[in-house]
């Protein structure tokens, strides 16, 4: 029998292990979706810069997605692309920037409190001024993954010029994704007593 003062860590309880499993599964899907968008963003840059793949791999080698997006916005501006096209890419770049910052913090600083259902990410260990802290959960990761899917579709079909699917049902599904509002909203510094996120049964 365990001592009366001993408290089993959340990570060793059934609920805690379930929470961790759901979190890391969602994190894996999120990271995979993010990498797909990075590839599509690079191809969009090559297209707008009007260079072939071989040349682009040399000229844009090492270009991060955020910098590549800035290049695309500048190219759209100087080439006098339509307002609709510029606004669409600005919308994409803005949401991708929010998600990219979250992704960087999650991967660089990790998350605490996952098993407890109160996942938090903080750069407190390296921050030179006020640390940045935000909540993270499987639900947050799923929302960002859905937004990345939408970004991927818009890059492929609006900006790269990929032909639309021939299947009517797939086109209808695609249109639903493209019309949907952004799901993820970044909220910094959640209250310390915010409720635990319980896993589904």
Residue pairs with C-beta under 8 A, 6 or more apart in sequence:
2 8
9 16
9 115
10 16
10 19
10 115
10 116
10 117
11 17
11 20
11 115
13 115
15 117
15 198
15 199
16 115
16 116
17 115
18 199
19 114
19 115
19 116
19 117
19 138
19 197
19 198
19 199
20 114
20 115
22 138
22 199
23 111
23 114
23 119
23 137
23 138
23 141
25 138
26 138
26 141
26 142
26 145
27 106
27 141
29 141
29 142
29 145
30 103
30 141
30 142
30 144
30 145
30 148
31 103
31 107
33 144
33 145
33 148
33 149
33 152
34 99
34 100
34 103
34 148
36 148
36 152
37 65
37 96
37 148
37 151
37 152
37 155
38 65
40 151
40 152
40 155
40 156
40 160
41 65
41 68
41 69
41 72
41 96
41 155
42 56
42 60
42 63
42 65
42 68
43 155
43 160
44 68
44 72
44 155
44 159
44 160
45 56
45 60
45 63
45 68
45 71
45 72
46 52
46 53
46 56
46 60
47 159
47 160
47 161
48 71
48 72
48 75
48 76
48 79
48 159
49 56
49 59
49 60
49 71
49 75
51 59
60 68
63 71
65 96
65 100
66 97
66 100
69 89
69 92
69 93
69 96
69 97
72 89
72 93
72 159
73 86
73 89
73 90
73 93
76 85
76 86
76 89
77 86
85 158
85 159
88 154
88 158
88 159
89 159
92 151
92 154
92 155
95 147
95 151
95 182
95 184
96 148
96 151
98 184
98 186
99 144
99 147
99 148
99 184
101 186
102 121
102 134
102 136
102 144
102 184
102 186
103 144
105 121
105 123
105 132
105 134
106 121
106 136
108 123
109 121
109 122
109 123
109 125
109 126
110 121
111 119
111 120
111 121
111 136
112 119
112 120
112 121
112 122
113 119
113 120
116 196
117 137
117 196
117 197
117 198
117 199
118 135
118 194
118 196
118 197
119 135
119 136
119 137
119 197
120 133
120 134
120 135
120 136
120 190
121 133
121 134
121 135
121 136
122 131
122 132
122 133
122 134
123 131
123 132
123 133
124 131
124 133
132 188
133 188
133 189
133 190
134 186
134 187
134 188
134 189
134 190
135 187
135 190
135 194
137 197
138 197
138 199
139 197
140 184
143 183
143 184
144 183
144 184
146 180
146 183
146 184
147 182
147 183
147 184
149 177
150 177
150 178
150 180
150 182
153 174
153 177
153 178
154 178
156 162
157 164
157 174
157 178
164 171
164 174
165 171
165 174
